[in-house]
Amino acid sequence: MIKFTKMEGLGNDYVYIDCTKMQEQDVIETSKLAQKISDRHFGIGADGLILICKSEIADFKMRMFNSDGTEAQMCGNGIRCVAKYVYDNKLTRNTNINIETLAGIKKIDLTIENGKATLATVNMGRPILEPEKIPVIAKENPVKNLKIKADDKEFIFTCVSMGNPHAITVVDDVDKFNIQKYGAILENDEHFPERANIEFIQIIDKTHIKMRVWERGSGETLACGTGACAVCVAGILNNLVDSNKEIEIQLLGGNLKIRWDDFVYMTGPAKTVFTGEFEQ
């Protein structure tokens, strides 16, 4: 039996397993386990699985698996919940925490209320704009005018990596947009050798953007932290929003505040849903 904690950041929910007192390899067949527990009918139900591990180069290490079992480099909503978990469970008393990810070490500042972490600001690092590093097959650097046709519609993408590849496109009405039809097609387009997370956005004003996201390996989710960061960067690159202000990204699960000042900073909530045990 393995103990788990279900947590969510703006509805982007994951099952968290504390591996700090055991070896990562004790969680057997992690890819299959992620698929099993993520199933919302026959499992716990989640967007994926996150392991909280010991680290030799940071305070803790995070490993994140999508609901299809693939391992991702980074998860913005997930890392806020990891920081909350280690503080609330007294694995650290520090409110400034360094967490190792496949996208590098990320620094998190926690806001504490009544002894519990409620908000987290994450230094997400510098955005990656070189096409070969995102990766995306394109000649432009940065990639701001990538045209891709999906079925009967052509989209123009700006591409950014925040540890994983994101492709951002503006649509007229994001609420009515058929994300189920176009999301899966675009995720697997030949321009994205490692697939991509696809963000469909609508500009509200110079400091507000509405966004829906189709995450590779998971489909549409209520929120995506790295996606919100990529959207802010894309908005500034295309002069759609102010470059010197905090941008509020409105997602289905709530709002994130993003600021790009050399590094990208993301502020948002993290919540515990419930705890339990399951048999591998």
C-alpha positions as CSV (number, residue, x, y, z in Angstrom):
1,M,0.0,0.0,0.0
2,I,1.3,3.5,-0.9
3,K,0.1,6.6,0.7
4,F,-0.8,9.5,-1.6
5,T,-2.0,13.1,-1.4
6,K,-4.4,14.5,-4.0
7,M,-3.6,18.2,-4.6
8,E,-4.6,20.9,-7.1
9,G,-3.5,24.2,-8.5
10,L,-6.4,26.0,-10.2
11,G,-8.0,22.6,-10.9
12,N,-4.8,21.1,-12.4
13,D,-4.9,18.1,-10.2
14,Y,-2.2,15.5,-9.5
15,V,-1.7,12.5,-7.2
16,Y,1.5,13.2,-5.1
17,I,3.6,10.4,-3.6
18,D,6.2,11.3,-0.9
19,C,9.3,9.4,-1.8
20,T,11.6,11.3,0.6
21,K,11.6,8.3,3.0
22,M,11.9,5.6,0.4
23,Q,13.6,5.0,-2.9
24,E,12.1,6.2,-6.2
25,Q,12.4,2.7,-7.5
26,D,10.1,1.5,-4.8
27,V,7.3,3.0,-6.8
28,I,7.3,0.3,-9.5
29,E,6.3,0.8,-13.1
30,T,5.8,4.5,-12.7
31,S,4.5,5.1,-16.2
32,K,1.8,2.4,-15.9
33,L,1.0,3.6,-12.3
34,A,0.4,7.2,-13.6
35,Q,-2.0,5.9,-16.2
36,K,-3.8,3.7,-13.6
37,I,-4.3,6.4,-10.9
38,S,-5.2,9.2,-13.4
39,D,-8.2,7.3,-14.7
40,R,-11.3,9.2,-13.5
41,H,-13.5,6.2,-13.6
42,F,-11.3,3.3,-12.5
43,G,-8.6,5.1,-10.6
44,I,-8.2,8.1,-8.3
45,G,-8.6,10.6,-11.1
46,A,-6.0,13.2,-11.9
47,D,-4.1,14.9,-14.7
48,G,-1.1,12.8,-13.7
49,L,1.3,11.6,-11.0
50,I,4.0,13.6,-9.2
51,L,6.8,12.1,-7.1
52,I,8.3,14.2,-4.3
53,C,11.9,12.9,-4.0
54,K,15.2,13.5,-2.2
55,S,17.7,15.6,-4.2
56,E,21.5,15.9,-4.0
57,I,21.5,19.4,-5.6
58,A,18.4,21.1,-4.2
59,D,16.1,20.9,-1.2
60,F,13.8,18.4,-3.0
61,K,13.2,16.9,-6.4
62,M,10.0,16.6,-8.4
63,R,9.2,14.0,-11.1
64,M,6.0,14.5,-13.1
65,F,4.2,12.0,-15.3
66,N,1.3,12.8,-17.6
67,S,-1.9,10.8,-17.5
68,D,-0.7,8.8,-20.5
69,G,2.4,7.8,-18.6
70,T,5.0,10.0,-20.3
71,E,7.4,11.9,-18.1
72,A,7.4,15.7,-18.4
73,Q,10.2,18.1,-17.6
74,M,8.2,20.6,-15.7
75,C,4.8,21.5,-14.3
76,G,4.1,25.0,-13.0
77,N,0.9,24.1,-11.0
78,G,2.5,20.9,-9.8
79,I,5.6,22.5,-8.4
80,R,3.6,25.0,-6.3
81,C,1.8,22.0,-4.8
82,V,5.1,20.2,-4.1
83,A,6.3,23.3,-2.2
84,K,3.1,23.4,-0.2
85,Y,3.3,19.7,0.6
86,V,6.9,19.8,1.9
87,Y,6.1,22.9,4.1
88,D,2.7,21.7,5.4
89,N,4.1,18.3,6.2
90,K,7.1,19.8,8.0
91,L,9.7,18.3,5.7
92,T,11.1,21.9,5.8
93,R,10.5,25.0,7.7
94,N,11.9,27.2,5.0
95,T,9.5,29.4,3.0
96,N,12.1,29.7,0.2
97,I,12.5,26.3,-1.3
98,N,14.6,25.0,-4.2
99,I,13.2,22.2,-6.2
100,E,15.0,20.1,-8.8
101,T,13.2,19.3,-12.0
102,L,14.2,18.0,-15.4
103,A,14.0,21.6,-16.5
104,G,16.5,22.7,-13.8
105,I,16.3,23.9,-10.3
106,K,13.3,26.2,-9.6
107,K,13.0,28.6,-6.6
108,I,9.7,29.0,-4.8
109,D,8.6,31.6,-2.3
110,L,5.7,30.6,-0.1
111,T,3.0,32.7,1.5
112,I,1.9,31.2,4.8
113,E,-1.5,31.7,6.5
114,N,-2.4,30.0,9.8
115,G,0.6,27.7,9.5
116,K,-0.2,26.5,6.0
117,A,1.1,27.5,2.6
118,T,-1.6,29.1,0.5
119,L,0.2,30.9,-2.3
120,A,3.5,30.3,-4.1
121,T,5.6,32.4,-6.4
122,V,7.9,30.4,-8.6
123,N,10.9,31.6,-10.5
124,M,10.3,29.7,-13.7
125,G,13.6,30.7,-15.2
126,R,14.2,32.3,-18.6
127,P,12.0,31.4,-21.5
128,I,13.6,29.3,-24.3
129,L,13.0,30.9,-27.7
130,E,15.4,29.2,-30.0
131,P,13.4,26.8,-32.2
132,E,15.9,23.9,-32.0
133,K,15.7,24.0,-28.2
134,I,11.9,24.3,-27.8
135,P,11.9,22.1,-30.0
136,V,10.0,23.2,-33.1
137,I,10.8,22.9,-36.8
138,A,11.0,26.5,-37.9
139,K,13.5,29.0,-39.3
140,E,12.3,32.1,-37.5
141,N,14.0,33.0,-34.1
142,P,12.0,33.7,-32.0
143,V,9.2,31.8,-33.6
144,K,6.3,34.2,-33.9
145,N,4.7,33.5,-37.2
146,L,4.5,29.7,-37.6
147,K,1.6,28.9,-39.8
148,I,0.0,25.4,-39.4
149,K,-3.1,24.1,-41.0
150,A,-5.3,21.7,-39.0
151,D,-8.2,20.2,-40.9
152,D,-10.1,23.2,-42.3
153,K,-8.4,26.0,-40.4
154,E,-5.0,27.7,-40.4
155,F,-3.4,28.9,-37.2
156,I,-0.5,31.3,-36.6
157,F,1.7,30.2,-33.6
158,T,4.3,31.8,-31.3
159,C,6.4,29.0,-29.8
160,V,8.1,29.1,-26.4
161,S,9.6,26.5,-24.0
162,M,9.3,26.9,-20.3
163,G,11.0,23.5,-19.8
164,N,8.5,21.9,-22.2
165,P,7.3,23.0,-25.6
166,H,4.3,25.4,-25.9
167,A,2.6,26.8,-29.1
168,I,0.4,29.8,-28.6
169,T,-2.3,31.0,-31.0
170,V,-4.9,33.8,-30.8
171,V,-8.5,32.9,-31.5
172,D,-11.6,35.2,-31.7
173,D,-13.7,33.6,-29.0
174,V,-11.7,31.2,-26.7
175,D,-14.9,30.1,-24.8
176,K,-16.6,28.8,-27.9
177,F,-13.5,27.5,-29.6
178,N,-13.6,23.7,-30.5
179,I,-10.5,22.7,-28.6
180,Q,-11.4,19.0,-28.7
181,K,-11.3,19.0,-32.5
182,Y,-8.1,21.0,-33.1
183,G,-6.1,20.3,-29.9
184,A,-5.2,16.7,-30.7
185,I,-4.4,17.4,-34.3
186,L,-2.0,20.3,-33.4
187,E,-0.4,18.5,-30.5
188,N,0.9,15.9,-32.9
189,D,1.7,18.2,-35.8
190,E,5.0,17.4,-37.7
191,H,6.4,20.8,-36.7
192,F,6.6,19.5,-33.1
193,P,9.1,16.6,-32.9
194,E,8.4,16.1,-29.2
195,R,4.7,17.1,-29.5
196,A,3.6,20.3,-27.9
197,N,1.2,21.9,-25.5
198,I,-1.2,24.1,-27.4
199,E,-2.6,27.3,-25.9
200,F,-5.5,29.0,-27.5
201,I,-5.8,32.6,-26.2
202,Q,-8.0,35.7,-26.4
203,I,-6.6,39.1,-25.5
204,I,-8.9,40.9,-23.0
205,D,-6.8,44.1,-22.5
206,K,-3.2,45.0,-22.0
207,T,-2.9,43.2,-18.7
208,H,-5.4,40.3,-19.1
209,I,-5.4,37.2,-21.3
210,K,-8.0,34.5,-21.4
211,M,-6.6,31.0,-22.2
212,R,-7.5,27.4,-22.7
213,V,-4.9,24.7,-23.0
214,W,-4.5,21.3,-24.7
215,E,-1.7,19.6,-22.8
216,R,0.3,16.9,-24.6
217,G,-0.5,13.5,-23.1
218,S,-3.4,14.8,-21.1
219,G,-5.8,16.7,-23.4
220,E,-7.6,19.8,-22.2
221,T,-6.9,20.6,-18.5
222,L,-8.3,23.3,-16.3
223,A,-5.0,25.1,-15.9
224,C,-1.3,24.9,-17.0
225,G,1.3,26.9,-15.1
226,T,4.1,26.6,-17.7
227,G,1.5,27.3,-20.4
228,A,0.4,30.5,-18.7
229,C,4.0,31.6,-18.5
230,A,4.5,30.9,-22.2
231,V,1.3,32.8,-23.0
232,C,2.6,35.9,-21.1
233,V,5.9,35.7,-23.0
234,A,4.2,35.3,-26.3
235,G,1.9,38.2,-25.6
236,I,4.8,40.5,-24.8
237,L,6.8,39.3,-27.9
238,N,3.9,40.2,-30.1
239,N,3.1,43.5,-28.3
240,L,-0.3,42.3,-27.3
241,V,0.2,43.1,-23.6
242,D,2.3,45.4,-21.6
243,S,5.9,44.3,-21.1
244,N,6.5,46.1,-17.8
245,K,3.5,44.9,-15.8
246,E,2.2,41.7,-14.2
247,I,-0.1,39.9,-16.6
248,E,-3.2,38.1,-15.3
249,I,-3.9,34.9,-17.2
250,Q,-7.5,33.7,-16.9
251,L,-7.8,29.9,-17.1
252,L,-10.8,27.6,-16.7
253,G,-9.7,26.7,-13.1
254,G,-8.8,30.3,-12.0
255,N,-6.2,33.0,-12.5
256,L,-2.4,33.1,-12.4
257,K,-0.3,36.2,-12.3
258,I,2.8,36.2,-14.5
259,R,5.6,38.7,-14.8
260,W,8.5,38.5,-17.3
261,D,11.5,40.4,-16.2
262,D,14.4,38.5,-17.6
263,F,13.2,35.6,-15.5
264,V,9.5,34.6,-15.6
265,Y,7.7,34.7,-12.2
266,M,4.4,32.8,-11.6
267,T,2.1,33.4,-8.6
268,G,-0.8,31.2,-7.8
269,P,-2.6,29.0,-5.2
270,A,-1.9,25.4,-4.2
271,K,-4.5,23.3,-2.3
272,T,-4.7,19.8,-0.7
273,V,-7.9,17.9,-1.8
274,F,-7.6,14.7,0.2
275,T,-5.2,11.9,1.3
276,G,-5.5,8.1,1.0
277,E,-3.8,4.8,0.2
278,F,-3.8,2.6,-2.8
279,E,-2.4,-0.7,-3.8
280,Q,0.2,-0.9,-6.6
